[in-house]
Amino acid sequence: MFIRYHMTPSPITVTPETTVAEAMDLAQRKNIRHLLVVDDRGELQGILSDRDLRSARPSSVARSRERHRVEEQVNNTPVSVLMTRDCLTLNPNATLDDALLLFQYRKIGALPVVSDEDKVVGIFTTADLMNAYRSLFGLGEKGSVLISIEDVDDLQAMSRLARVMEEKQVSFTRLVRTGGGDKRRAMIYLRINTYNIRAVHKALEAAGFTIHVPEEFKE
């Protein structure tokens, strides 16, 4: 769950003096959406997104002569003018949950990863977050199935579920309990790895669990 295991290490960086034209060329060649701006000591100075670069370009409706003049001026502008200086960062020992909350509340797409010595050691994006959760919870793996079980407030439910899976020798990668409220039913979610889902359903029902089947949608 730690960022250090899922970040992109040694990210591509530029200096504050790098021109917009150079930054755009680098981003296009490397097919990346964010560039970290560092000083000669490797310390973070800011972050530059493809949106920052695009927004600096002259409008397509401007007259060609005026657009050419502005475009030339923008191309020669240092990225220090466009970059976000006061950017949020992560420590390598931060968790995926920490990153998720920052992405959700701040509406950003990437976070620089900075060591205790303020050195840039990586970058973590929303794409990295999705890949990390996919890997951790076995999404997309062959035989991976998510089962919804109705929670009846049994304090031993989680341990009983794990015991049933162990007895049936069914591998599982996720066991999560969620509370109810706001018209939502309290549920337990179990992600298993098997091709015999029917046998698992029967084993769970025999142990007293109820597999949740959504009711037909009603307006």
CORFEN-V601516 format. One record per run of one state. SS is the DSSP state (~ for helix, > for strand, _ for the rest). FROM is the first residue (numbers start at 0). LEN is the number of residues. Records with the same first field share a line. If there is no record, write none. Layout:
SS->FROM-LEN + FROM-LEN
This chain:
_->0-1 + 5-2 + 9-3 + 14-4 + 30-3 + 38-4 + 55-8 + 75-2 + 81-2 + 84-4 + 90-4 + 106-3 + 114-4 + 137-6 + 150-6 + 167-3 + 178-2 + 181-2 + 184-2 + 193-3 + 206-4 + 211-8
>->1-1 + 7-2 + 12-2 + 18-1 + 33-5 + 42-7 + 77-1 + 83-1 + 88-2 + 94-1 + 109-5 + 118-7 + 143-7 + 170-8 + 180-1 + 183-1 + 186-7 + 210-1
~->2-3 + 19-11 + 49-6 + 63-12 + 78-3 + 95-11 + 125-12 + 156-11 + 196-10
